[in-house]
Amino acid sequence: MKKMQLTYVFFLLLWTLVLQAQDPHFSQITASPLNINPAFTGLIDGQYRVNAIYRDQWSTIGAKYRTASVAADFRYHLTGNDFYAFGVKFLSDQAGDGIFKQNYAHVSVAYLKKLFGDRRGYSQYISGAVQAGLGQHALDWSKLWFGNQYDLSNFNVNMTLPTGESEILTNSGQVDLFLDINAGLVWYTVFDESTSVYLGVSMSHLNKPRISLFSDGIATLNNKYNIHAGGEFPLNRSLSILPAVRWLNQSPHQQFVIGSSFRYNQLGDADVSLRFGLYTRITEEFNDGLHNDAFILNVAYEFSDFIVGLSYDLTTSSLATANDRQGAFELSGSYVFPYTNRKQKISCPKL
């Protein structure tokens, strides 16, 4: 079993290091809006928002993958039915106990326009945004061992032996800071307080930044395409359903996440609600056809202007053999500051 786990560790690390097309991702597809689509900047039922999300993945096979992101955004009235919004987000990803790291910092600028509205509460909006920032990838060579360091006399790794890879190790293992540009659009309709629908598209890494860990390398970060949709629909006075779907494509990989949460808002306090949901993640890697990768169990607790979410991935892919079907857990939190000026108020879909 240990040998099998080591094989998976090696495979996963190799996958992370050589592929150009795998961005970090979160299973809670609506809990980190600025990582989903920059056009979500400022789409909040309030004036300011701060949120954070943390993911811990594959700890059971000895190669911890941790991803964390924090973000903040705010919106201001411009004129008439037009608004502008700004946001900042930071993302850090560590693979294999910090062997490989990715760090990003972005600033978002969004323009929001009301297309239609009436006194009954029905309204339509469209938001467009550009997100620009800096990124850096790094590899810690000191945490890797090579074939020449495997001591056949005692069948063990001896890190004091020469690596035989002097040409590789002369490189710093760190990519210079690179410019990263993203853009997106979101259209949504709010019918009333408990009914809404949204549709968004975004494209990441428009400038295809160079990310090679070697000074003479030519590897670039592939464009990532994202189409997502969702909404809220009441089932009765106390229960509503929030379906959501997301499709990602970052050649040669694609991923679908589809499912729904249910929101129950009769817990004795008008400001308290409970969500519980089930999603499935379907992936395609190296043109091997679509297959189910994981089921995602999700719960969230809303109270006043806070929402706290917890999710767990139940692995269904071939990796389940090594990790005993234990995939990843995520913890998220968000706080929305109430309006200080009625002019700032807009109708927003519930994510």
N, C-alpha and C positions, 0 to 999 in steps of 0.2 A: 504494500500500500504506500509506504514511504517513497519507494522508487517511482511509483505512478504520480504521486504528488509533486515530486521534484521535476518530473517530465512536464507536468502542466505549468509549474512555475517558470521553467525555461521557455516554454512555448509562449506564455503570456508576456514575459519580458521581451522576448524577441519580437513579438507582435507589436508591442508598444514602441520599440526602438526603430524598427525598419519601415513601418507604414507611414505614409504621408497623410493619411486620410482619416485618422481617428481622433476626433475631439472628445474631451470629457463630456459626459452627459448625466442628467439626473432623471430618476424614475418618476418623481413628482413633477409632472410636465407642466403644471400651472403654478407651482410654488415659487418659482424664481423668474418672474416675468421678463426682466432685462436680459436674461440668458436665452429666453425663448425667441424673443423678437424685440429689437430696439423700438419698434412702434408702440409697444406697451408702455413706454416711458410716459408718465403722467396720467395714465388711465387708472385712476384711483377714485374711490368715493370719499375724498378728502383732499387736503392740500399737499401733504407730504407723506411719503412712505419710506420705511426702512425694512429690509428683510435680509435673512441669512438662511443658508442651507448647507448641510454637511452630509457627506456620503462616505461610508466605510464598506469596502468591497473585498471579497475573496480572502478574508483573514484566515479562514480554516485551512487554506492550502499553503500557508507560510509566505505569501507574497501580498502584503497589504497594499491596497489601492485606496487612497484617501483623496477626496475632492471637497473643497469648500469654496463658498462664494458669499460675498456680502454686497449689498447694493442700496442705493438711496435715490429717490427721484421726487420731483415736485413740479407743480403746474401753476401757471399764471394766466389770467385773462388778458388777451391782447386787445381786441376790439370786436364789437358785435358778437358773433357766434364763433369767433376764432380764439384759439388758445395756443400757447407755446409751453414746452416742458423741457426740463433738463434732468439728466441722471448720470450717476457714476456707478460703476461696478468693478469688483475685483474678484478674480478667480485664481485658485491655486490647486494644482493636481500633482500628487506624488504617487509614483508607481514603484512597487517592489521595495517597500520600506525606504523610500527616498532615493532609490537608484536613479530614477528618471523623474524630472520635475518640469512642469509647465506653469508659468505665471503670466497673468494678463491683467491689464488695467485699461478700462474704456470709459469714454465720456459719450453720452447720448444727447442728441438735440432732436426734438420732435415738434411737429406742427399738427394741431388738432382742429378740425373744422366740423361744425354741426351742419349736416345736410338737410335735416328736416326735424320738426318738432311740433307738438300740439299740446293743448292744455290737459289732455288725458294722461300725459306722461310718455306717450309714444315718441321716440326720437331715433335719428340715425346720425352716426358720426363716421368720419374717416381720419386716420392718423398715419402720417408718414414720418420716418426718422432715419437719421444717419448716425452711426456709432463708430468712433475712431479711437484708437488707443495703441498701446505698446505691449509686446509680448516677448517672452524669452523662454527657451528650452535649455535644459542642462542635464548632463549625465555624469554621475560620480563614478569614475573608473575604479576608484579604490574599493568599491563594494562589489566588483565583478571578479570572477576568476576564470582562467582560460585553460585550454586543454593541456598545455605544457605544465600546469601547476597541479595536475592530478597525479599523485604519487602511487604508482602501480604496486610498489612494494608493500604498502599497507592499505591500499584501496581507500585513500582519503585525500582530501584537498590540502595542499601545502602552499599557503600564500607566500612563503619565503622563496619559493622557486621562481626563476625568471619566467616572465609571461611569454616571451617570444613574439610579442606584438608591439615592438618599439615604434613601428611606423604609425600604429593607431594611437598609442599613448602619448605621442608628441603633440597631438591635438588637445586643446583645452577641455573638450567635451561640453563647451558652453556656446550657445548661439548668441551672436550679438543681438542687442535689442532691435526688434523689427516693428515696422508700422503695420497695423491690422485694421482693416476697414470693413464694416458691415452696414447693411441697410434693410429696411422692412416697411411693410404696409399692413394696416389692420382696418377692417370695416366691421362695424357692429351696429346692432339694433337693440334698443331697450323698449319693450312693449309696456311693462309696468314694473312694480317693485320686485317681483319674483319671476319675471320672464324676460329672457334676453338671449341673443345669439351673436357669435362673432366668427370671423374668418380672417386669417392672416397668412402672409407670405414673407419670407425673408431670405437673404443671401449673405453668407459670411465669407470672410477672407477674399473680398473682391479683388484685392491687389496681389493675391497668391504669394504671400511673403516667403522668402527663402528661410528654411529651417534646418539646413544641414548641420550636423555636429562636427563636420570636418571642414577645414579651411578651404579646400578645393571642391567641396561637395555642391551639388546642384539641386538637392531635394527642396521642394516647395510644398506649402500647405494648400491642399486642394480646396476649391470652392465647395461650400456646403449649402444645400438648398433645403428649405424648411417650409412645409405647408401644414397649417394647424387650424382646428376649428373646435367650437364647443358652445356651451350655453347653459341656461337654467330653465327648467320647465316644471311648474307645480303639478303635483299629483293629487294633493288635497291641501287643506289649510295648514297642515303642520309638516308636510313632507314634499320635497322637490327632488328632481333628478338633475344631475350635472354631467352630461356626457362630454367626452373630449377625445380627440384623435390628433395624432401628430405623425407626419411622415418626414423623415430625414434622408437625404442622399448626399454622400460625400464619396465620390467614385474611388474605388469600386464597391462601396458598401452602401446599404440602405437599411432603414429601420422604421418599423411601424409601431406605435403605441396606441392602443385603443381600449376604451373602457368607460366606466361611469362611477360617479360617487352619488350617494344619496345624502341629502341634508335634512336633518330633523331639527325643528326650531320650537318645539313645545317642551322645554325643560324647566318651566317655572319662571323663567326670566326672559323678557323680550330680547335681551342683548346676548343671549347664550344659545349656541347651536352646536350640533354634533354632526360630523360627516363620516361616512364609512364607504369604501369603494373597492372595486376590483378592476384591474387592468391587465392586459397581456402585451408583451413585447415580442414582435416578430422581426427577425433579422435575416440579412443575406450578406455573406462574406465570401469574397473571391469567386463570385458567380456560382456559388454552390446551391443556389435555390433558396427559397424562403423557408424558414423553420421557426417554430416557437422557441424563444430563448428563455422566457421567464414569465411567471405570473406575479403581479405586483399587488400586494395588500396595502391599503391606505386608510388611515383614520386621521381626523383633524378636529380640533376643538376651537370654536370661536367664542370669544367673550369680549364684549365691548368692542374696542378697536383692535384687538389682538386676534391672531389666529396661529395655532401651533399644530404642525402636522408631523406624522410619523408613518413611514412606509417600510415594507420589507419585501425583497425580491426572493421568490421561490424558484430556483433554477430548474429548467426543464431541458436544457441543451445537453450535449455530451459532457460538458464540464461538471454536471451533477455527479458523475462517478467519483471525481476527486474531492468535491466540496460537500458531499452528503446533501446535495440540493440546497445548500445554504449560500445565497447569493450576496445581497447587500442590504444594509439598512440606511435610511435617510431620516434626518431630523431637520425640520424647517420652522421658521418663525417669522412673523411679519407684524408690523404695527403701522397703522394709518393715523396721522394727525388729523383731527377734525378741521372743518372749514373755519377760517377766521373772517371770511368775507363772502357774502352770498354770490357775488359776481364770479367767484371761482368755481361755483357748484356746477357740475355736469352729471349726466346719467352715465353710469358705467356698467359693463357686463360683469357678472360674478365669475371669477376664475376659480 
